[in-house]
């Protein structure tokens, strides 16, 4: 590709969108632009961001997205939510750019569990779908069962039902839910990739060890019975036409048989587990969509992924120089470089912000500062190195008020803030910069 392709990620605050960002942000082939109808976490992540788009249910949505595509020379849209995939794919020709997804028929099948079970009922094991009327007639002896929405994602509306009373209450809230046999076994997600010619290039299972709000927040690859999961994937791939990344979820029934829960025509949010081994589903899907051949290279080592909430910040702060301390800031416990702080200092270098090391490092007790900087291979990061005597005060060497100051000492920070009225930062605050 001679020029980078512009990829619009919508809605850019979903877990899928955030994984697209992590997967593609450093690509030399694609430039990411985030867009959303509601300002959310995506606004803090995507450097290029477009807000205020209509909701997908609004009649003005397609005209608005067409305008975004035209105004920003968008080459493809990466939809990052199940319902969005169907709407964008259905209107792909009118929108005027590629939509990174399987075809309309596949997206519609995968959007509905009823359609999925109908399409795959003779191909793989699907759960027994039960009648609410019959369950009410049989009574509590028919339970437990499992209820889940026909159309939906995550854990919303999904529940183990243990009694007639419980069923009535759930049906009042979710009247169109599917009632099925309860599957007692472990739950697995199988992440898959199908090339443009229909060949299944990758299928590997991961155990959903801990789940929060329908998202697997702790997961690791399943080594046992790998062929069983791959064979299941091949059967699905032969019955439904996929292109790019997709996944299916299964549990074992009372007889130990893999039984289908659902299929999605997108990658799973926790498929980043396999990205840690070299399988970048988002990037491979983009390459495939633009006709670039894709192959699989998976590293052979154990990996486990655990997810938690992350923080992103936007500060109304501009500065031309950073003054930073050395001991217990850049250099921790007299043996480690503070890699988080150094990442920030390198961003300053990238943005043309001056970096000044301001240190009272004691050469006699701790070794020469110049030797340490060379040993740690970080000297070139600093535009200036101001090495004070132990008796000198840092406050006397701040010569630029268009700056910020980073130091582990509260007393140093307070003195400089009081005199110069510049922002000062302790180490725990650096993540906000």
Legacy VTK file of the C-alpha trace (Angstrom):
# vtk DataFile Version 3.0
C-alpha trace
ASCII
DATASET POLYDATA
POINTS 433 float
0.000 0.000 0.000
1.529 3.264 -1.093
-0.680 5.387 1.147
-2.347 4.634 4.433
-6.006 3.643 4.217
-8.356 5.661 6.407
-10.425 3.360 8.636
-13.436 4.699 10.525
-14.149 2.751 13.726
-17.771 3.073 14.875
-18.853 3.200 17.655
-15.322 3.769 18.864
-15.927 3.393 22.607
-17.021 -0.249 22.597
-14.702 -3.003 23.812
-14.404 -4.211 20.211
-13.405 -0.744 19.019
-10.783 -0.410 21.737
-9.270 -3.725 20.656
-9.246 -2.495 17.025
-7.309 0.531 18.254
-4.795 -1.540 20.208
-4.385 -3.905 17.260
-3.995 -1.382 14.450
-2.690 1.864 15.989
0.927 1.215 15.004
0.202 -0.143 11.531
2.010 1.475 8.619
-0.924 0.555 6.370
-3.951 2.004 8.161
-4.927 5.275 9.811
-7.664 5.014 12.454
-10.442 7.549 12.978
-12.905 7.013 15.811
-16.554 8.054 15.686
-19.454 7.759 18.114
-22.989 8.921 18.730
-22.267 9.464 22.434
-18.988 10.744 23.841
-17.488 7.891 25.842
-14.098 6.283 26.400
-13.342 6.289 22.680
-12.969 10.072 22.808
-10.048 9.605 25.200
-8.369 6.901 23.122
-8.622 7.822 19.436
-6.334 10.684 18.468
-8.660 11.423 15.523
-12.217 11.551 16.806
-15.626 12.518 15.369
-18.509 12.838 17.827
-22.194 13.572 17.691
-23.281 11.114 14.998
-26.966 10.139 15.018
-27.962 6.858 16.625
-28.171 3.916 14.225
-31.965 3.804 14.654
-32.372 7.407 13.473
-33.396 8.002 9.819
-30.563 10.502 9.424
-27.871 7.994 10.436
-26.958 6.743 6.956
-26.807 10.265 5.422
-24.624 11.383 8.335
-22.216 8.466 8.016
-22.044 9.028 4.248
-20.977 12.617 4.892
-18.281 11.504 7.358
-16.994 9.024 4.764
-16.875 11.668 2.030
-15.427 14.460 4.181
-12.650 12.298 5.657
-11.764 10.170 2.608
-12.707 7.012 4.499
-11.673 3.795 2.768
-13.465 1.411 5.121
-15.637 1.359 8.224
-14.866 -1.107 10.994
-18.189 -1.631 12.809
-17.651 -2.351 16.495
-21.058 -3.525 17.702
-23.287 -6.360 16.501
-26.331 -4.285 15.548
-24.101 -1.746 13.797
-22.525 -4.468 11.654
-25.885 -5.386 10.097
-26.986 -1.812 9.400
-23.688 -0.722 7.870
-23.220 -3.879 5.828
-26.773 -3.638 4.501
-26.086 -0.071 3.345
-22.491 -0.624 2.206
-23.053 0.432 -1.418
-24.893 3.611 -0.472
-22.312 4.587 2.161
-19.568 4.482 -0.443
-16.777 2.520 1.240
-15.966 -0.981 2.425
-17.530 -2.303 5.623
-15.229 -4.762 7.395
-17.601 -7.666 8.011
-19.059 -10.821 6.527
-21.935 -10.456 4.064
-25.451 -9.303 4.984
-26.945 -12.784 5.205
-24.237 -13.952 7.599
-24.494 -10.887 9.823
-28.278 -11.308 10.046
-27.964 -14.997 10.935
-25.419 -14.268 13.638
-27.452 -11.404 15.056
-30.319 -13.772 15.956
-29.857 -16.947 18.007
-33.063 -18.324 16.504
-31.677 -17.883 12.982
-28.306 -19.257 14.078
-29.834 -22.420 15.518
-31.984 -22.856 12.405
-28.948 -22.483 10.124
-26.753 -24.856 12.148
-29.267 -27.293 13.639
-28.268 -30.136 11.354
-24.580 -29.283 11.416
-23.458 -28.973 15.057
-24.994 -29.704 18.434
-27.370 -26.931 19.464
-29.196 -26.603 22.805
-32.743 -27.888 23.176
-35.092 -24.923 22.870
-37.975 -25.166 25.317
-41.554 -23.877 25.356
-42.533 -21.501 28.127
-46.073 -22.892 28.040
-44.900 -26.471 28.556
-42.469 -25.459 31.289
-45.268 -23.776 33.203
-47.394 -26.911 32.860
-44.646 -29.231 34.098
-43.734 -27.058 37.056
-40.543 -26.726 39.073
-39.330 -30.224 38.234
-38.440 -28.991 34.706
-35.802 -26.617 36.019
-33.030 -25.403 35.886
-33.147 -23.968 32.391
-31.368 -21.023 30.776
-32.943 -17.857 29.350
-31.230 -15.462 26.950
-32.337 -12.802 24.467
-32.776 -13.847 20.851
-30.986 -10.683 19.756
-28.417 -9.262 22.128
-24.869 -9.509 23.373
-23.047 -9.588 26.672
-24.940 -10.898 29.685
-27.972 -8.618 29.475
-31.124 -10.726 29.764
-29.180 -13.968 30.209
-30.026 -15.910 33.355
-30.231 -19.358 34.877
-33.899 -19.955 35.737
-34.584 -22.260 38.675
-38.359 -22.158 39.192
-41.736 -21.329 37.636
-41.885 -18.141 39.682
-38.429 -17.131 38.448
-39.478 -17.864 34.840
-42.622 -15.727 35.067
-40.658 -12.775 36.455
-37.994 -13.094 33.725
-40.557 -13.429 30.922
-42.284 -10.256 32.132
-39.008 -8.393 31.678
-37.766 -10.223 28.554
-40.860 -11.562 26.725
-38.954 -12.513 23.552
-36.138 -14.421 25.224
-35.140 -17.942 24.195
-35.533 -20.697 26.777
-33.136 -23.596 26.453
-31.683 -26.526 28.348
-29.178 -25.602 31.023
-25.632 -26.557 30.039
-23.576 -27.320 33.173
-20.117 -27.540 31.622
-17.342 -24.987 31.212
-17.858 -22.140 28.751
-15.466 -21.601 25.852
-14.997 -19.007 23.153
-13.420 -20.213 19.936
-11.790 -17.392 17.960
-11.724 -17.999 14.202
-10.527 -16.413 10.997
-11.791 -17.150 7.495
-10.024 -15.815 4.397
-11.785 -14.294 1.393
-11.793 -17.662 -0.401
-13.712 -19.265 2.469
-10.764 -21.182 3.923
-10.711 -21.398 7.715
-7.175 -20.274 8.593
-7.431 -20.228 12.371
-9.653 -21.647 15.110
-8.539 -21.903 18.722
-10.479 -22.169 21.962
-10.010 -20.196 25.135
-11.658 -20.813 28.473
-13.865 -18.033 29.831
-12.483 -18.419 33.349
-14.005 -15.260 34.813
-16.820 -13.279 33.218
-17.994 -9.764 34.028
-20.950 -8.149 32.234
-20.721 -10.818 29.567
-17.050 -10.100 28.873
-14.363 -12.677 29.545
-12.003 -10.825 31.883
-9.781 -13.820 32.584
-9.007 -16.236 29.790
-6.340 -18.619 28.555
-5.985 -20.958 25.571
-7.400 -24.468 25.793
-4.742 -27.034 24.915
-6.813 -30.180 25.387
-9.129 -31.367 22.608
-7.943 -28.670 20.200
-9.048 -30.794 17.235
-12.587 -31.026 18.649
-12.967 -27.251 18.731
-11.382 -26.864 15.287
-13.679 -29.508 13.795
-16.691 -27.688 15.292
-15.415 -24.471 13.672
-14.996 -26.162 10.287
-18.605 -27.352 10.380
-19.891 -23.862 11.148
-17.612 -22.358 8.502
-18.985 -24.819 5.949
-22.604 -23.913 6.718
-22.306 -20.125 7.066
-20.244 -17.893 4.790
-17.753 -15.913 6.855
-15.058 -13.452 5.900
-12.473 -12.201 8.336
-12.637 -12.659 12.102
-15.543 -14.393 13.845
-16.126 -16.532 16.899
-18.485 -19.022 18.443
-19.231 -19.886 22.058
-19.966 -23.349 23.435
-20.548 -25.212 26.687
-20.631 -28.925 27.379
-24.018 -30.488 28.068
-24.775 -33.142 30.702
-23.293 -35.780 28.381
-20.072 -33.809 27.889
-20.875 -32.816 24.294
-19.884 -29.393 22.974
-23.142 -27.487 22.511
-23.468 -24.176 20.702
-24.425 -21.009 22.539
-23.983 -18.395 19.821
-21.965 -17.314 16.798
-20.787 -13.754 16.070
-19.586 -12.323 12.763
-16.870 -10.259 14.461
-13.876 -10.932 16.670
-14.352 -11.322 20.410
-13.245 -8.563 22.750
-10.887 -10.889 24.607
-9.408 -12.365 21.417
-6.457 -10.123 22.268
-5.289 -13.193 24.182
-4.256 -14.682 20.838
-2.893 -11.330 19.632
-0.298 -11.824 22.378
0.784 -14.931 20.439
0.769 -13.211 17.037
-2.845 -13.556 15.818
-4.034 -9.989 15.176
-7.660 -10.492 14.142
-8.439 -6.824 13.469
-5.380 -6.275 11.298
-5.836 -9.552 9.425
-9.471 -8.647 8.704
-8.374 -5.319 7.243
-5.684 -6.900 5.097
-8.147 -9.512 3.829
-10.759 -6.859 3.013
-8.256 -5.001 0.832
-7.166 -8.125 -0.999
-3.854 -8.664 0.771
-3.123 -12.374 1.434
-3.126 -13.362 5.093
-1.206 -16.180 6.758
-0.976 -17.398 10.339
2.119 -17.128 12.545
1.406 -18.130 16.146
4.122 -18.171 18.778
4.304 -21.298 20.909
4.242 -20.209 24.544
1.708 -20.166 27.354
-0.310 -17.002 27.894
-3.082 -15.969 30.260
-4.938 -12.667 30.049
-6.692 -10.800 32.839
-8.612 -7.606 32.177
-9.625 -4.705 34.404
-10.787 -1.134 34.010
-8.166 1.173 32.534
-7.756 4.933 32.906
-7.283 7.562 30.214
-6.962 11.295 30.861
-7.209 14.535 28.932
-5.558 17.509 30.650
-6.092 21.139 29.690
-2.358 21.655 29.944
0.328 22.850 27.554
4.008 23.190 28.341
7.303 23.467 26.534
9.633 21.817 29.037
9.661 19.059 31.636
11.904 19.231 34.709
12.315 15.755 36.177
14.205 14.307 39.132
16.527 11.297 38.829
16.787 9.300 42.075
13.479 7.631 43.030
11.865 9.058 39.884
13.727 8.046 36.733
15.892 5.627 38.740
14.003 3.379 41.166
15.399 1.434 44.116
18.929 2.209 42.911
18.664 -0.426 40.181
15.635 0.020 37.876
14.661 2.495 35.175
11.095 3.752 35.625
9.771 2.534 32.270
6.383 4.240 32.677
8.011 7.624 33.282
10.469 7.048 30.436
7.566 6.305 28.072
6.152 9.730 28.902
9.548 11.410 28.417
9.906 9.774 24.998
6.456 11.135 24.068
7.812 14.563 25.022
10.761 13.992 22.690
8.347 13.008 19.905
6.322 16.176 20.467
9.297 18.532 20.591
9.012 19.212 24.324
12.317 19.909 26.072
13.331 17.453 28.831
15.640 18.606 31.626
17.066 16.306 34.280
17.323 18.213 37.562
19.071 16.116 40.200
20.962 16.339 43.494
22.338 12.866 42.945
25.202 12.130 45.353
28.086 10.850 43.215
30.150 9.716 46.174
27.456 7.609 47.848
25.471 6.448 44.813
27.966 6.380 41.958
28.563 9.042 39.352
25.434 10.343 37.650
27.100 10.479 34.233
28.171 6.835 34.532
24.700 5.761 35.595
23.036 7.549 32.662
25.407 5.786 30.278
24.890 2.431 31.986
21.113 2.803 31.805
21.341 3.994 28.158
19.065 6.992 28.694
21.387 9.998 28.476
20.165 11.070 25.025
16.599 11.597 26.248
17.622 14.723 28.159
18.191 18.064 26.486
19.852 19.331 29.653
21.359 17.595 32.656
21.597 19.925 35.658
23.570 18.184 38.388
23.243 20.039 41.691
25.422 19.798 44.771
23.620 18.147 47.716
23.360 21.564 49.375
21.705 23.279 46.411
17.937 23.665 45.953
16.085 22.667 42.812
13.850 25.714 43.097
16.853 27.900 42.227
17.306 26.165 38.861
13.799 26.407 37.423
14.398 28.901 34.596
11.305 28.314 32.465
7.759 28.788 33.739
6.324 27.239 30.573
7.047 23.900 32.169
6.003 21.156 34.549
7.971 19.584 37.385
8.104 15.871 38.308
9.573 14.789 41.643
8.836 12.239 44.357
9.396 14.839 47.108
6.262 16.662 48.286
8.357 19.442 49.817
10.149 20.069 46.504
6.866 20.057 44.567
5.137 22.433 46.984
8.009 24.924 47.037
8.160 25.085 43.236
4.369 25.245 42.835
4.140 28.092 45.399
6.896 30.136 43.760
6.352 29.555 40.033
2.675 28.487 39.907
3.480 25.694 37.485
1.901 22.199 37.595
3.845 19.690 39.664
3.528 15.904 39.520
4.317 12.989 41.793
5.026 9.587 40.238
1.475 8.316 40.708
0.228 11.292 38.647
2.402 10.614 35.603
-0.226 8.277 34.080
-2.448 11.359 33.608
0.134 13.116 31.430
LINES 1 434
433 0 1 2 3 4 5 6 7 8 9 10 11 12 13 14 15 16 17 18 19 20 21 22 23 24 25 26 27 28 29 30 31 32 33 34 35 36 37 38 39 40 41 42 43 44 45 46 47 48 49 50 51 52 53 54 55 56 57 58 59 60 61 62 63 64 65 66 67 68 69 70 71 72 73 74 75 76 77 78 79 80 81 82 83 84 85 86 87 88 89 90 91 92 93 94 95 96 97 98 99 100 101 102 103 104 105 106 107 108 109 110 111 112 113 114 115 116 117 118 119 120 121 122 123 124 125 126 127 128 129 130 131 132 133 134 135 136 137 138 139 140 141 142 143 144 145 146 147 148 149 150 151 152 153 154 155 156 157 158 159 160 161 162 163 164 165 166 167 168 169 170 171 172 173 174 175 176 177 178 179 180 181 182 183 184 185 186 187 188 189 190 191 192 193 194 195 196 197 198 199 200 201 202 203 204 205 206 207 208 209 210 211 212 213 214 215 216 217 218 219 220 221 222 223 224 225 226 227 228 229 230 231 232 233 234 235 236 237 238 239 240 241 242 243 244 245 246 247 248 249 250 251 252 253 254 255 256 257 258 259 260 261 262 263 264 265 266 267 268 269 270 271 272 273 274 275 276 277 278 279 280 281 282 283 284 285 286 287 288 289 290 291 292 293 294 295 296 297 298 299 300 301 302 303 304 305 306 307 308 309 310 311 312 313 314 315 316 317 318 319 320 321 322 323 324 325 326 327 328 329 330 331 332 333 334 335 336 337 338 339 340 341 342 343 344 345 346 347 348 349 350 351 352 353 354 355 356 357 358 359 360 361 362 363 364 365 366 367 368 369 370 371 372 373 374 375 376 377 378 379 380 381 382 383 384 385 386 387 388 389 390 391 392 393 394 395 396 397 398 399 400 401 402 403 404 405 406 407 408 409 410 411 412 413 414 415 416 417 418 419 420 421 422 423 424 425 426 427 428 429 430 431 432
